[in-house]
Structures are given as structure tokens and as C-alpha cells.
């Protein structure tokens, strides 16, 4: 009888642990999802990129245009994610900033390796500027942005636009971007490289799937921090997380931009790791980071309307 009782207690403990862990996962998923902002219009289009086509998902706010435009690249280690995984953030930015958001479904590794995702994002920028009038947008007020791998891609697109003489980008919003794929050896990697959502091993895996070879690690389009001349790039806001492995290289990139005469700053969000933008709408901890992004974009666009 005692054995049966002990077994029943042990089974109850196991069940309670499973429920607790699943509850944690459900809380994380619920936070990740957050509330959904309603925008005036959402449109899916296919656009050309070299000899291929890619998808863009366009979020338009209510009001009278022409609106400023943010061309946004999603995160996911260059290997996963899409225009739907960042839909809530794009909706939020569209409403709060009062801008059109063109979310880019760039082709991904390992099938489409570097520099194809960057070229796709650059093609989306070109298409957006050329078709701004059709979108009720302003081609003179176009910014780029992205989170994680998308932040890396957006930084590279700014380098491309500078070297290829356009299109003109007036601002870059880089959210926890990897900016140096060459070494992965910073204080934040040493402190947070294990035991957190994004580990050093994860980054190494993503990097190896994304890049064609080791030589690509030092290509500025893969590692913008290694670009020698960062002058004449768009103003930037770089958002980092306190417990994120790529925190230091993001903040160093902001300093390098400043040293090159670019109006740039970084904002470190306390007590969060990598990937916070996905659930930022539902989390008070990172609301300040979202507020920073909205304020910076409004200022860059000269647009102080938005929706409260």
C-alpha cells in the first residue's frame, strides 16, 4: 500500500512538472503572439529580384498619404522565418509610426546562400522606391530595418545602396543585429554563449548554413562591422538586449558609425535576450525599446502623427 502511495506521489510530481513546463512554454508563446494591431490595409505581392520573384507583405496605416515607408527584413538566422513571423511588429510600427511597412520574404539559406538574401532585400528596396506612388508612399522618405538576421541584412543593404549610388535611405533601424560573423568572440559571447535562447553554437550553425565559405565571414555585406569606410551611411538606431550574444557587436557598430560621422546610437534593453521584438508588443520589459524605435522612425520621417 505504501509503495502504491509513493508511486502515486511520484507520478503526481511528474505530472505537475510537465504542466509547469508546458505552462512556461504557453506563457512564452502567448507573450510571443501578443495583441494584433489592426491596420488599414494588408497586401501580398510578388516582385522581381534578379531572375527570380520574391514575396512582400505590405502594411498600410489609416490616413492620408503619401506615407513614409519602412522596408523590413525578418529574423531567423538567415534560414527560417517569413513575413508572417514579424507580422505583429510590422503592424505595430505601421500604426504607431504612421508609415507603410514593406515586409520582405527574401530567399533563405541553406538553399539560397549569401549574398542572395541581401540582394533580395536590396531588390525590394529598389522596387519600393520605384513603386512608392502606387503604394501611396513617399519615395523620398524610405528607411530600412530588421531584427536579428534581418538587421544584419538591412545594415548590408545600406552599404550596398551607398556603393551602388542609391536608392537613398534616410534611416536604418537595426534590432539586435549580428554585425561581425568572423570571430564570435566578444564579452557578450563569453558571458551569454550558453544557457540562453541564442547560443554561440546556434550562431555558428546559422552562419555555416548562410555563408558559402569561410572567406565570406569577412565580407562587409556579411559582417558590416568590418567595413573600413562607414561614412555617409544613413542615421541609425541599434537596439540590443542585455543577455544577447550579439549585444556587443551591435553596440560597437553604433560607435563605429558615430566615429565615421554618422548620427547613430544604441539602446540596450535590460533583462532580455535575443528575439525580444517578436513578443515586445506584449511585454512591458521591452516596451521602452519599441517606444525608442517608434520615436526614432517618426523623427527620421518627420512624421509625428501615428496612432496612440
C-alpha positions, 0 to 999 in steps of 0.5 A: 500500500505504501509503495502504491502511495509513493508511486502515486506521489511520484507520478503526481510530481511528474505530472505537475512538472510537465504542466509547469513546463508546458505552462512556461512554454504557453506563457512564452508563446502567448507573450510571443503572439501578443495583441494584433494591431489592426491596420488599414490595409494588408497586401501580398505581392510578388516582385522581381529580384534578379531572375527570380520573384520574391514575396512582400507583405505590405502594411498600410496605416489609416490616413492620408498619404503619401506615407513614409515607408519602412522596408523590413527584413525578418529574423531567423538566422538567415534560414527560417522565418517569413513575413508572417513571423514579424507580422505583429511588429510590422503592424505595430510600427505601421500604426504607431509610426504612421508609415507603410511597412514593406515586409520582405520574404527574401530567399533563405539559406541553406538553399539560397546562400549569401549574398542572395538574401541581401540582394533580395532585400536590396531588390525590394528596396529598389522596387519600393522606391520605384513603386512608392506612388502606387503604394501611396508612399513617399519615395523620398522618405524610405528607411530600412530595418530588421531584427536579428538576421534581418538587421544584419541584412538591412545594415548590408543593404545600406552599404550596398545602396551607398556603393551602388549610388542609391536608392537613398535611405534616410534611416536604418533601424537595426534590432539586435543585429549580428554585425561581425560573423568572423570571430564570435568572440566578444564579452557578450559571447563569453558571458551569454554563449550558453544557457540562453535562447541564442547560443554561440553554437546556434550562431555558428550553425546559422552562419555555416548554413548562410555563408558559402565559405569561410572567406565570406565571414569577412565580407562587409555585406556579411559582417558590416562591422568590418567595413573600413569606410562607414561614412555617409551611411544613413542615421541609425538606431541599434537596439540590443538586449542585455543577455544577447550574444550579439549585444556587443557587436551591435553596440560597437557598430553604433560607435563605429558609425558615430566615429565615421560621422554618422548620427547613430546610437544604441539602446540596450534593453535590460533583462532580455535576450535575443528575439525580444521584438517578436513578443515586445508588443506584449511585454512591458520589459521591452516596451521602452525599446519599441517606444525608442524605435517608434520615436526614432522612425517618426523623427527620421520621417518627420512624421509625428502623427501615428496612432496612440 
